[in-house]
């Protein structure tokens, strides 16, 4: 294999590191393990230094979020392949080799993802990735093994390697050269859906994203931002609209985003009836946050190979 770095982003994550790092150390062979620290204020850095001196560290001066943290931290790490691994992931024996072999054996494969299952219920797929990610016509992310909030049990139905649209940031293996060619993650996202944007840009440049079922990891989920967090709602709604404007073909931009704004408004109404007015306000703020960024987002649109892989299927009309 080419030189590989398994890279974990940390921010005040001592409890998670204590719980999940042992599996990473035990089952990671032929690769360096790195932790990029987003200026933690707990003693997670000291914990690693005392208990895992073999793990290399990069220390950032403040919390740059998922996108900025990885972009800045990876500049200090020399490797041919990066495996970006959430701090709340338990890996299994032989988890790494299939991901890296798939990258090394095909010049057109840029990103690989393992089978991602639920740490709390190991028979089930996990929401953030499952058996590989896709986008429907209106830009809603879904996965084989997860549509909307319905998550499937793993019964062996997704055991074939396949090309997917996006790979989960929970466990994301990428060729360093292509990551740099794409200028990494879009740091304006801060967190959530930046991996979808990156994968779309990678595919628009003719590369492949693959799901590798011979590799399995277990993801806790919700460790950085709880699913009930209005800030998470804000980021998801805003960043999804940003991704559509950046990557849709021009003929689809107005109709798709117009319909999405209406659907988002309906989601805001649903939040009210669910007794979640702070989430309704988060949707409103997300829309204004998106409007404010339209000029800068437009400048980021790629000039070539736009949207050859756009999906005309909708999860609402399946």
C-alpha positions in Angstrom: 0.0 0.0 0.0 1.0 3.6 -0.5 1.7 5.6 2.7 -1.5 6.1 4.6 -2.5 8.4 7.5 -5.5 7.7 9.6 -6.5 11.1 10.9 -9.0 11.9 13.7 -10.3 15.4 14.3 -10.7 16.2 18.0 -12.4 18.9 20.0 -12.8 18.4 23.7 -13.3 14.7 23.0 -11.4 13.0 25.8 -14.3 10.6 26.6 -14.7 9.6 23.0 -11.0 9.1 22.5 -10.8 7.0 25.7 -13.6 4.8 24.4 -12.8 4.5 20.7 -9.0 5.0 20.2 -8.1 1.5 21.5 -9.9 -0.2 18.6 -8.1 2.2 16.1 -4.7 1.4 17.6 -5.4 -2.3 17.8 -6.7 -2.7 14.2 -4.7 -0.1 12.2 -1.7 -1.6 10.5 0.6 -0.1 7.9 -0.5 3.4 8.6 0.3 6.3 10.9 -2.4 7.5 13.3 -2.8 11.2 13.7 -5.1 13.4 15.8 -5.8 17.0 14.7 -6.8 19.0 17.8 -9.2 21.9 17.2 -7.8 23.9 20.2 -9.4 21.6 22.9 -9.9 23.1 26.4 -10.3 19.7 28.1 -7.3 17.5 28.7 -7.7 15.2 25.7 -4.3 16.3 24.3 -2.6 15.4 27.6 -4.6 12.1 27.7 -3.2 11.1 24.3 0.3 12.1 25.1 0.3 10.1 28.3 -1.4 7.0 27.0 -0.8 6.8 23.3 2.6 8.5 22.6 2.8 6.7 19.3 -0.1 8.8 18.0 1.1 11.9 16.3 -0.7 15.2 16.9 -1.3 18.5 15.1 -2.5 21.4 17.3 -4.6 24.2 15.8 -5.0 27.6 17.4 -8.8 27.6 17.5 -11.8 25.4 16.6 -12.1 25.6 12.8 -14.9 23.0 12.7 -14.8 19.8 10.6 -14.0 21.4 7.2 -11.4 24.0 8.4 -9.9 21.7 11.0 -9.1 19.0 8.4 -8.0 21.4 5.7 -5.5 23.1 8.0 -4.4 20.0 9.9 -3.8 17.8 6.9 -1.2 20.3 5.5 1.1 19.1 8.3 0.6 15.4 7.4 2.7 13.7 4.7 0.9 10.7 3.2 -0.4 9.4 -0.2 -3.9 8.6 1.3 -5.8 10.1 4.1 -8.4 8.2 6.1 -10.6 10.8 7.9 -12.1 9.0 10.9 -14.6 10.4 13.4 -13.6 10.2 17.0 -16.8 8.3 17.8 -16.0 5.3 15.5 -15.1 1.8 16.5 -13.1 0.1 13.8 -12.8 -3.7 13.2 -10.2 -6.1 12.2 -9.1 -5.6 8.5 -11.1 -2.3 8.3 -8.3 -0.3 6.6 -6.7 -2.5 3.9 -9.8 -2.8 1.7 -10.4 0.9 1.6 -6.8 1.7 0.7 -6.5 -1.2 -1.8 -9.5 0.2 -3.7 -7.8 3.5 -3.9 -4.4 2.1 -4.9 -5.8 -0.3 -7.6 -7.8 2.2 -9.6 -6.5 5.6 -10.7 -10.0 6.8 -11.2 -11.2 6.0 -7.7 -10.7 9.0 -5.4 -12.7 8.2 -2.3 -13.8 5.0 -0.5 -16.2 4.4 2.4 -16.7 1.3 4.5 -20.0 -0.3 5.6 -21.1 2.0 8.5 -23.2 0.4 11.2 -24.7 1.6 14.5 -22.5 1.3 17.5 -25.5 1.2 19.8 -27.3 -1.6 17.8 -24.7 -3.5 15.8 -27.3 -5.3 13.6 -28.4 -2.0 12.1 -26.9 0.4 9.6 -26.0 3.8 10.9 -27.7 7.0 9.7 -24.6 8.9 8.6 -23.4 6.8 5.8 -24.9 3.2 6.0 -24.0 1.4 2.8 -23.1 4.5 0.7 -24.6 7.9 0.0 -26.7 9.4 -2.8 -28.7 12.5 -3.5 -32.3 12.6 -4.8 -33.6 15.1 -7.4 -34.2 17.8 -4.8 -30.8 17.4 -3.2 -31.9 15.4 -0.1 -29.1 13.0 1.0 -30.0 9.4 1.5 -28.2 6.1 1.7 -28.5 2.5 0.8 -29.7 1.3 4.2 -31.2 4.7 5.2 -33.9 6.8 3.7 -35.1 9.9 5.6 -35.1 8.7 9.3 -35.8 5.0 8.4 -32.6 2.9 9.0 -32.5 -0.7 7.8 -31.0 -3.8 9.5 -28.0 -5.3 7.8 -29.1 -8.6 6.4 -26.4 -8.9 3.8 -28.3 -7.0 1.2 -25.4 -4.6 0.4 -22.4 -6.9 0.1 -21.2 -5.8 -3.4 -18.6 -3.1 -4.0 -20.3 -0.3 -5.9 -20.0 3.3 -7.0 -21.8 5.8 -4.9 -22.5 9.5 -5.0 -21.0 10.6 -1.6 -19.0 9.0 1.2 -19.7 9.6 4.8 -17.3 11.9 6.7 -17.5 9.4 9.6 -15.0 7.3 7.7 -13.7 8.9 4.5 -10.7 7.5 2.7 -9.3 9.9 0.0 -6.3 10.2 -2.2 -4.2 13.1 -1.0 -3.4 14.5 -4.5 -7.1 14.6 -5.4 -8.1 16.2 -2.1 -5.6 18.9 -2.7 -6.6 19.2 -6.4 -10.1 20.0 -5.1 -8.7 22.4 -2.5 -10.1 20.2 0.2 -13.4 20.9 2.0 -15.2 24.2 1.7 -14.5 25.9 5.0 -17.6 28.1 4.8 -19.6 25.0 5.7 -18.0 24.7 9.2 -19.6 21.3 9.7 -22.2 19.0 8.0 -22.5 18.1 4.4 -19.1 19.4 3.4 -18.2 15.8 2.4 -21.2 15.7 0.0 -20.0 18.9 -1.6 -16.5 17.6 -1.9 -17.7 14.3 -3.4 -19.9 16.0 -5.9 -17.0 18.2 -7.0 -14.7 15.1 -7.3 -17.3 13.3 -9.4 -17.8 16.3 -11.6 -14.1 16.0 -12.4 -14.4 12.4 -13.6 -13.4 10.5 -10.5 -15.2 7.7 -8.7 -16.5 7.4 -5.1 -16.9 3.8 -3.9 -18.6 1.8 -1.1 -16.4 -1.1 0.1 -18.4 -3.6 2.1 -15.5 -5.8 3.1 -14.6 -3.0 5.5 -16.9 -2.4 8.5 -16.9 0.3 11.2 -19.4 1.1 14.0 -20.4 4.8 14.4 -21.9 6.2 17.6 -23.2 9.4 15.9 -24.3 12.8 17.3 -21.1 13.2 19.2 -20.2 16.7 18.0 -23.7 18.1 17.6 -26.7 16.3 18.9 -29.5 15.7 16.5 -31.8 17.9 18.6 -29.4 20.9 18.3 -31.0 23.8 16.4 -27.5 24.8 15.3 -27.2 21.4 13.6 -30.6 22.0 11.9 -29.3 25.4 10.7 -26.1 23.9 9.3 -27.8 21.1 7.5 -30.4 23.3 5.8 -28.0 26.1 4.9 -25.2 23.8 3.7 -27.5 21.7 1.6 -28.7 24.7 -0.3 -25.1 25.9 -0.7 -24.2 22.5 -2.2 -27.0 22.7 -4.7 -26.1 26.2 -5.9 -22.5 25.2 -6.2 -22.9 22.0 -8.1 -26.3 21.8 -10.0 -26.3 22.4 -13.7 -27.6 25.8 -14.5 -30.9 24.6 -16.0 -31.8 23.0 -12.7 -30.7 25.7 -10.3 -33.9 27.8 -10.2 -36.6 25.0 -10.2 -34.8 22.7 -7.8 -33.8 25.4 -5.2 -37.2 27.1 -5.5 -39.0 23.8 -4.7 -36.4 23.1 -1.9 -37.2 26.5 -0.3 -40.9 25.6 -0.2 -40.2 22.1 1.2 -37.9 23.6 3.8 -40.7 26.0 4.8 -43.0 23.0 5.2 -40.4 21.4 7.4 -40.3 24.5 9.5 -44.1 24.2 10.0 -43.7 20.6 11.0 -41.2 21.7 13.6 -43.8 24.0 15.1 -46.3 21.2 15.4 -43.6 19.1 17.0 -43.1 21.7 19.6 -39.6 22.6 18.3 -39.9 26.4 17.5 -36.1 26.8 17.8 -35.7 24.5 14.9 -38.2 26.5 12.9 -36.2 29.6 13.6 -33.0 27.7 12.6 -34.6 26.9 9.2 -35.4 30.6 8.7 -31.9 31.6 9.7 -30.5 29.0 7.4 -32.3 30.5 4.4 -31.1 34.0 5.2 -27.6 32.6 5.7 -27.8 31.0 2.3 -29.1 34.2 0.6 -26.3 36.2 2.1 -23.7 33.8 0.7 -25.1 33.5 -2.9 -22.5 35.8 -4.5 -19.6 33.9 -2.9 -21.1 30.5 -3.6 -21.6 31.4 -7.3 -18.0 32.2 -7.7 -17.1 28.7 -6.5 -19.1 26.9 -9.2 -16.8 24.8 -11.4 -16.6 25.6 -15.0 -16.3 22.1 -16.5 -17.9 18.7 -16.2 -20.8 20.0 -14.1 -23.3 17.6 -12.8 -23.0 14.6 -15.0 -24.2 12.4 -12.1 -27.3 14.2 -11.0 -30.1 11.9 -9.8 -33.6 12.4 -11.2 -35.1 10.1 -8.5 -36.9 11.6 -5.4 -37.1 9.8 -2.1 -40.6 11.3 -1.7 -42.0 9.6 -4.7 -40.4 6.2 -4.4 
